[in-house]
Amino acid sequence: MKLQFPATSRNRDPILAVLREVLAPPTARVLEVASGSGEHAAFFAAAMPWLTWQPTDVEAAHLVSIDAWAAEAELGPRLLPALAFNAATDPFLPGPWDGIFCANLVHISPWAVAEGLFRGAASALAPGGPLVTYGPYTIDGKHTSDSNVAFDESLKARDPRWGVRDVAALAAISPELELTQRIAMPANNFILVFRRV
Ligand SMILES: C[S@@+](CC[C@H](N)C(=O)[O-])C[C@H]1O[C@@H](n2cnc3c(N)ncnc32)[C@H](O)[C@@H]1O
């Protein structure tokens, strides 16, 4: 069954505007971690015809939905069948990947997931390749809006291991990933671009 998350439909256009630059040619092979419904995968792969997009997720129902979005998009082998992947516990998907994209994962999962994502990306990205993350973050330990304070509290109430992550803490996970861009996005979110050194 094809799922549709309202936030994903809302944020896909502003994210695409950034990805067109960050994942410009000669970027070719992109891995998406935590693809969710699959709407991002279908939308981004359709809009950037130079890319081959590999979606993944940990939830079986999401894998079905991702493939349903892909079938509708009719992009053939440029949008690959979704793979089951747990960023915290699975061996990282073998690269080299020209780019890795991950939206709205690290605040809504335990810290071990962020560690798995960043360490794995450092091992599997081609040199210079970007890890692009999207979501809410704190900067120097400070929230960027009152609404993010409330959101952080609601996340921690759902699961004490969840919470809005600090940009510096993410940047400290792997010395092989250098934070090169922090782009303010609508609704108090950011895109972070880390490059494999
Ligand atoms: C808030 S949704 C974001 C989905 C999508 N990236 C988006 O922005 O629309 C979080 C996603 O992370 C996935 N997820 C949670 N824990 C994960 C893990 N350990 N490894 C990989 N994916 C995970 C969930 O199944 C879900 O699809």
The ligand as an SDF file (V2000), in Angstrom:
LIG
                    3D

 27 29  0  0  0  0  0  0  0  0999 V2000
    9.9650   10.2850   10.2850 C   0  0  0  0  0  0  0  0  0  0  0  0
   10.1810    8.9880    9.1220 S   0  0  0  0  0  0  0  0  0  0  0  0
   11.0280    9.8410    7.8060 C   0  0  0  0  0  0  0  0  0  0  0  0
   10.8190    9.1920    6.4820 C   0  0  0  0  0  0  0  0  0  0  0  0
   11.3800    9.9510    5.2720 C   0  0  0  0  0  0  0  0  0  0  0  0
   12.8050   10.0520    5.3100 N   0  0  0  0  0  0  0  0  0  0  0  0
   10.7600   11.3140    5.1640 C   0  0  0  0  0  0  0  0  0  0  0  0
   11.4270   12.3180    5.4920 O   0  0  0  0  0  0  0  0  0  0  0  0
    9.6040   11.3880    4.7650 O   0  0  0  0  0  0  0  0  0  0  0  0
   11.4690    8.0260    9.8770 C   0  0  0  0  0  0  0  0  0  0  0  0
   11.8150    6.7800    9.1020 C   0  0  0  0  0  0  0  0  0  0  0  0
   12.9590    6.1850    9.7020 O   0  0  0  0  0  0  0  0  0  0  0  0
   12.8240    4.7910    9.6420 C   0  0  0  0  0  0  0  0  0  0  0  0
   13.7240    4.2180   10.6530 N   0  0  0  0  0  0  0  0  0  0  0  0
   13.5710    4.2140   11.9920 C   0  0  0  0  0  0  0  0  0  0  0  0
   14.6030    3.5920   12.5950 N   0  0  0  0  0  0  0  0  0  0  0  0
   15.4520    3.2120   11.6030 C   0  0  0  0  0  0  0  0  0  0  0  0
   16.6920    2.5300   11.5760 C   0  0  0  0  0  0  0  0  0  0  0  0
   17.2570    2.0870   12.7080 N   0  0  0  0  0  0  0  0  0  0  0  0
   17.3000    2.3170   10.3860 N   0  0  0  0  0  0  0  0  0  0  0  0
   16.7140    2.7500    9.2470 C   0  0  0  0  0  0  0  0  0  0  0  0
   15.5380    3.3920    9.1930 N   0  0  0  0  0  0  0  0  0  0  0  0
   14.9060    3.6240   10.3540 C   0  0  0  0  0  0  0  0  0  0  0  0
   11.3420    4.5640    9.8990 C   0  0  0  0  0  0  0  0  0  0  0  0
   10.9120    3.2940    9.4920 O   0  0  0  0  0  0  0  0  0  0  0  0
   10.7350    5.7030    9.0950 C   0  0  0  0  0  0  0  0  0  0  0  0
   10.4680    5.3110    7.7720 O   0  0  0  0  0  0  0  0  0  0  0  0
  1  2  1  0
  2  3  1  0
  2 10  1  0
  3  4  1  0
  4  5  1  0
  5  6  1  0
  5  7  1  0
  7  8  2  0
  7  9  1  0
 10 11  1  0
 11 12  1  0
 11 26  1  0
 12 13  1  0
 13 14  1  0
 13 24  1  0
 14 15  1  0
 14 23  1  0
 15 16  2  0
 16 17  1  0
 17 18  1  0
 17 23  2  0
 18 19  1  0
 18 20  2  0
 20 21  1  0
 21 22  2  0
 22 23  1  0
 24 25  1  0
 24 26  1  0
 26 27  1  0
M  CHG  2   2   1   9  -1
M  END
$$$$
